[in-house]
Amino acid sequence: GRYLKVLEESVEKSTSTLMKLLRRAKGLLNAQQRSIESPIHLLKNYYPGHDWFVSTLFLLFHGNGDRALVFLAKFAQLLASCYLWAPRLHLSTHIPANLAASGIHPIFSAIGHNIELILQAEVPHVHSAFRLSGFTPTQMCQHWLYQCFWNYLDWPEICNFLCVCIVLGIDYEIYFCIAIFKHLEYSILQSVQQHKLLTFLKERPIEGFACGQHLDYMQSLERVYREIIMPDLADIKNP
């Protein structure tokens, strides 16, 4: 945050404010979580990973933890929170018990499923490249989305990603990923030939991607797929 010049307080005070915000966000979600008997260790406690969404909001609000918390409390009432805020549905009472117990997040089961279907239709060469490589687009997108594209996109594009998904609709989370794959198509095909696709996607930033340059394309996807996708995403209790 100091490097991006979005925090005005000292590093020590900003760190303290962020940790307080993360604890308060955790308390907000704990009230909506169920206890599950499961041999899966990760399902016995709070969401095991870092809460990248809350950390990103902290920077968006220039280190104002109170404003970020007020936003979170309101945002949690929206459908978009289920897919942008990964810890939101961890062991949540808002999803079926069997889905919560499986450890499969709706980002994987709903968002990932639709990404695969659209990618096969719209960018078939990239879809085939993943099949040849032995892993799936869903796995890569889950990795990107869980950490709000940190380490992959520049800060302005991370902000654009969140704004597009909140303002234009949560189905844009899918179109955004498709636009990235289309942007990376040539590099992906090269990496498959070199047997380095996983390394390329996981260890390198997404270079040259600008949301504004792909917005028309995303809107064209919306016109074709929204009527199919949105009911699927909205039916969170019957994935």
C-alpha positions in Angstrom: 0.0 0.0 0.0 2.8 2.4 0.8 4.5 1.5 -2.5 1.2 2.2 -4.4 0.9 5.5 -2.4 -2.6 4.7 -1.3 -1.9 4.7 2.4 -1.2 7.8 4.3 -0.5 6.3 7.8 2.8 4.8 8.9 3.5 1.1 8.1 3.1 0.2 11.7 -0.3 1.9 12.1 -1.6 0.7 8.7 -0.6 -2.9 9.6 -2.4 -2.7 12.9 -5.5 -1.3 11.2 -5.5 -4.0 8.6 -5.1 -6.8 11.2 -8.1 -5.3 13.1 -10.2 -5.2 9.9 -9.3 -8.8 9.1 -10.4 -9.9 12.6 -13.6 -8.0 12.4 -14.4 -9.4 9.0 -13.7 -12.8 10.3 -16.2 -12.2 13.2 -18.7 -11.1 10.6 -18.4 -14.3 8.7 -18.1 -16.6 11.8 -21.7 -15.8 12.7 -22.8 -17.4 9.4 -20.7 -20.5 9.5 -21.8 -24.0 10.5 -19.8 -26.7 12.3 -19.1 -29.7 10.1 -17.8 -33.2 11.1 -15.2 -33.8 8.4 -11.8 -35.6 8.1 -10.7 -32.7 6.0 -8.5 -30.6 8.3 -9.2 -27.3 6.3 -12.9 -27.6 7.1 -12.5 -27.7 10.9 -11.6 -24.0 11.2 -12.1 -20.6 9.6 -11.1 -20.1 6.0 -7.4 -21.3 5.8 -6.0 -18.8 3.3 -5.3 -15.1 3.5 -8.4 -12.9 2.9 -7.2 -11.1 -0.2 -10.5 -9.4 -0.9 -10.6 -7.7 2.5 -7.0 -6.6 2.1 -7.8 -5.2 -1.3 -10.7 -3.2 0.1 -8.4 -1.9 2.8 -6.3 -0.3 0.1 -9.3 0.9 -1.9 -10.4 2.8 1.1 -6.9 4.2 1.6 -6.4 2.4 4.9 -9.7 3.4 6.5 -10.7 0.2 8.3 -14.1 1.6 9.5 -15.3 2.5 6.0 -14.1 -0.8 4.6 -16.0 -2.7 7.3 -19.2 -0.7 6.6 -18.8 -1.6 3.0 -18.3 -5.3 3.8 -21.4 -5.5 5.9 -23.5 -4.1 3.1 -21.7 -6.0 0.3 -22.2 -9.3 2.1 -25.9 -9.0 1.3 -25.2 -9.0 -2.5 -24.8 -12.1 -4.7 -21.5 -10.8 -5.9 -20.0 -11.3 -2.4 -20.4 -15.1 -2.8 -18.0 -15.1 -5.7 -15.6 -12.2 -5.1 -15.1 -12.7 -1.4 -13.7 -16.2 -1.2 -14.1 -16.7 2.6 -17.7 -15.6 2.4 -19.1 -19.1 1.7 -16.5 -21.2 3.6 -18.6 -23.5 5.8 -21.5 -21.1 5.2 -25.1 -21.7 6.2 -26.0 -20.2 2.8 -25.0 -23.2 0.8 -26.1 -26.9 1.2 -24.4 -28.8 4.0 -23.1 -31.5 1.6 -21.4 -28.8 -0.6 -19.9 -27.1 2.4 -18.6 -30.5 3.7 -17.0 -31.3 0.3 -14.7 -28.3 0.5 -15.6 -27.3 -3.1 -16.1 -23.6 -3.2 -18.8 -22.2 -5.6 -15.9 -20.3 -7.3 -14.8 -23.7 -8.5 -18.1 -25.4 -9.1 -20.1 -22.5 -10.6 -17.7 -19.9 -11.9 -15.2 -22.5 -13.1 -17.9 -24.6 -14.8 -19.1 -21.7 -16.8 -15.6 -20.5 -17.7 -14.9 -24.0 -19.2 -18.1 -24.0 -21.2 -17.6 -20.5 -22.6 -13.8 -21.0 -23.2 -14.5 -24.1 -25.3 -17.0 -22.1 -27.5 -15.2 -18.8 -27.7 -11.4 -19.6 -27.5 -11.3 -23.2 -28.5 -7.5 -23.3 -29.1 -6.8 -22.3 -25.5 -9.3 -24.8 -24.3 -7.6 -27.6 -26.3 -4.2 -26.4 -25.0 -5.3 -26.9 -21.4 -6.6 -30.4 -22.2 -3.1 -31.2 -23.7 -1.4 -29.8 -20.6 -3.1 -32.0 -18.1 -4.8 -29.3 -16.0 -7.9 -27.2 -16.3 -8.7 -23.5 -16.9 -10.8 -23.8 -13.7 -7.8 -24.5 -11.6 -6.0 -21.5 -12.9 -8.9 -19.2 -12.6 -9.6 -20.3 -9.0 -6.0 -19.4 -8.2 -6.4 -16.0 -9.7 -9.8 -15.3 -8.2 -8.9 -16.4 -4.7 -6.2 -13.8 -4.5 -8.0 -11.1 -6.5 -5.3 -11.3 -9.2 -2.6 -10.0 -6.8 0.8 -10.8 -8.3 -0.7 -11.1 -11.7 -2.3 -7.8 -12.6 -1.2 -4.2 -11.8 -3.1 -2.4 -9.1 -5.3 -0.3 -11.5 -6.5 -3.5 -13.2 -7.3 -5.2 -9.9 -9.5 -2.2 -9.1 -11.1 -2.4 -12.6 -11.7 -6.1 -12.0 -13.6 -5.5 -8.8 -15.5 -2.5 -10.1 -16.6 -4.3 -13.3 -17.9 -7.3 -11.3 -19.7 -5.2 -8.8 -21.2 -2.6 -11.1 -21.9 -4.6 -14.3 -22.8 -7.9 -12.7 -21.0 -10.9 -11.1 -21.1 -12.8 -14.4 -18.4 -10.4 -15.5 -16.0 -12.4 -13.3 -16.4 -15.1 -15.9 -16.1 -12.8 -18.9 -13.0 -11.2 -17.3 -11.2 -14.5 -17.1 -12.2 -15.4 -20.7 -10.8 -12.0 -21.9 -7.5 -12.8 -20.1 -7.3 -16.2 -21.8 -8.0 -14.6 -25.2 -5.4 -11.9 -24.5 -2.9 -14.6 -23.6 -3.8 -17.0 -26.4 -0.6 -16.8 -28.4 1.6 -17.1 -25.3 -0.5 -20.0 -24.0 -0.1 -21.9 -27.3 3.7 -21.3 -27.3 4.0 -22.5 -23.7 2.1 -25.7 -24.4 4.6 -26.5 -27.2 7.4 -26.0 -24.7 5.6 -28.0 -22.0 5.7 -25.0 -19.7 2.0 -23.9 -19.6 1.6 -24.3 -15.8 4.8 -22.5 -15.1 3.9 -19.7 -17.5 0.5 -19.1 -16.0 1.3 -19.5 -12.3 4.7 -17.8 -12.1 4.4 -14.9 -14.5 2.3 -11.8 -14.4 -0.4 -11.2 -17.0 1.4 -8.6 -19.1 -0.2 -6.0 -21.2 -3.8 -6.7 -20.1 -6.0 -3.6 -19.8 -9.6 -4.1 -18.9 -10.8 -1.1 -20.9 -9.4 -2.6 -24.1 -11.4 -5.8 -23.6 -14.6 -4.3 -22.2 -16.4 -4.4 -25.6 -15.5 -8.1 -25.9 -16.8 -8.8 -22.4 -20.0 -7.0 -23.2 -20.4 -9.1 -26.3 -20.1 -12.2 -24.1 -22.7 -10.8 -21.7 -25.2 -10.4 -24.5 -24.8 -14.1 -25.5 -24.4 -15.8 -22.1 -25.9 -13.7 -19.3 -29.4 -15.4 -19.5 -27.7 -18.7 -19.1 -25.1 -17.9 -16.5 -26.9 -15.6 -14.0 -29.7 -18.1 -13.0 -26.9 -20.6 -12.4 -24.9 -18.2 -10.2 -28.0 -17.0 -8.4 -29.1 -20.5 -7.5 -26.5 -20.8 -4.8 -28.4 -23.3 -2.7 -28.7 -25.8 -5.7 -25.4 -25.7 -7.5 
